[in-house]
Amino acid sequence: MEKVDKEKEERENKSLEEHARRSKLFKENRFMFEIERKKEIEALIKSAPPEYQKKLKETQAEWDNTMKGAGYKHNRLILAEHMLMDYFHGYFVPAVNNAAEKKAE
């Protein structure tokens, strides 16, 4: 069990270090931060199964377009929350309900 705990602690420390690096980059050089962010998103989308990639690209484009016009930090937070709730109620909940109905059959 100690090995699992040690690995978890190492992952957490690595994540905290990476967060600190990105936070610093965001504050000091937003252009480079944005380039790095876009590359990571593209890599993540490419790692998804091919049948999901088109939808993921569309979703990311929608997110980027919406956030582009947000302006202030508070507006960005409100928009992000709104998009998350739309997705949750429009896609996730119906998918879970559909799966539950199929399982009940």
VOGU-3710 file (C-alpha; in Angstrom, 3 decimals, decimal comma):
1> mekvdkekee> 0,000/0,000/0,000  2,918/2,335/0,693  3,991/2,110/-2,956  0,555/3,269/-4,119  0,579/6,157/-1,626  4,078/7,179/-2,662  3,123/7,102/-6,371  0,007/9,166/-5,631  2,063/11,702/-3,684  4,585/11,929/-6,538
11> renksleeha> 1,776/12,524/-9,071  0,253/15,190/-6,842  3,614/16,947/-6,402  4,235/16,813/-10,146  0,765/18,250/-10,788  1,304/21,064/-8,296  4,660/21,920/-9,873  3,089/21,921/-13,342  0,234/24,117/-12,133  2,708/26,588/-10,631
21> rrsklfkenr> 4,675/26,654/-13,904  1,561/27,266/-15,985  0,249/29,885/-13,598  3,547/31,742/-13,827  3,556/31,438/-17,622  -0,024/32,766/-17,766  0,935/35,801/-15,684  4,222/36,512/-17,465  3,561/35,533/-21,076  -0,048/34,896/-22,041
31> fmfeierkke> 0,834/34,411/-25,698  3,133/31,458/-24,921  0,610/30,143/-22,409  -2,074/30,157/-25,109  0,185/28,373/-27,618  0,978/25,673/-25,062  -2,688/25,337/-24,078  -3,783/24,889/-27,686  -1,082/22,270/-28,373  -2,126/20,264/-25,328
41> iealiksapp> -5,797/20,413/-26,289  -4,968/19,237/-29,823  -2,899/16,345/-28,439  -5,728/15,354/-26,117  -8,285/15,422/-28,940  -5,980/13,356/-31,173  -5,658/10,782/-28,392  -9,430/10,240/-28,350  -11,033/7,546/-30,511  -11,492/8,812/-34,101
51> eyqkklketq> -15,286/8,766/-33,875  -15,184/11,388/-31,080  -12,567/13,727/-32,522  -14,861/15,782/-34,762  -17,300/16,507/-31,915  -14,439/17,335/-29,544  -12,990/19,802/-32,062  -16,405/21,429/-32,508  -16,911/21,670/-28,759  -13,461/23,210/-28,275
61> aewdntmkga> -14,083/25,730/-31,079  -17,397/26,701/-29,446  -15,661/27,097/-26,090  -12,860/29,235/-27,578  -15,316/31,447/-29,475  -17,445/32,009/-26,412  -14,491/32,784/-24,173  -12,954/35,135/-26,744  -15,697/37,698/-26,161  -15,972/37,250/-22,405
71> gykhnrlila> -13,802/40,172/-21,367  -13,500/40,176/-17,583  -12,530/37,214/-15,371  -15,965/37,196/-13,768  -17,663/37,018/-17,170  -15,421/34,104/-18,147  -16,380/32,237/-14,984  -20,097/32,838/-15,578  -19,818/31,727/-19,220  -17,828/28,613/-18,296
81> ehmlmdyfhg> -20,386/27,672/-15,666  -23,241/28,248/-18,116  -21,626/26,101/-20,826  -20,847/23,345/-18,323  -24,433/23,269/-17,055  -25,794/23,303/-20,620  -23,621/20,322/-21,459  -24,521/18,539/-18,240  -28,287/18,954/-18,697  -28,313/18,709/-22,491
91> yfvpavnnaa> -25,985/15,756/-23,055  -24,820/14,026/-19,894  -28,128/13,626/-18,036  -30,004/12,383/-21,146  -27,188/9,910/-21,894  -27,276/8,551/-18,342  -31,076/8,298/-18,437  -30,923/6,552/-21,806  -28,355/4,054/-20,502  -30,487/3,408/-17,414
101> ekkae> -33,585/2,804/-19,541  -31,701/0,346/-21,753  -30,358/-1,501/-18,729  -33,866/-1,740/-17,236  -35,209/-3,393/-20,405
//
